[in-house]
């Protein structure tokens, strides 16, 4: 009788441990995915920054300093929007991680 109870307890403990391990792995996968997505966003941001810089340089030499200032302002606004978006995604990712702990 006691052995049956002990066996049931051991089985329940093993099942609980498996569920814990599974949940940890799922959270780790989510974190990896969020990290990959964030790195892609950053890479995309760098590519965009390079393209805009090249365009700004081209415009500056072609149309003068006034046109370049306009593009620079647009670039600054777009960069701010991208950074805000990336920060929101990271905040959301961190919230999800913290909720899972």
Order of alpha helices (4+ residues) and beta strands (2+ residues): alpha-alpha
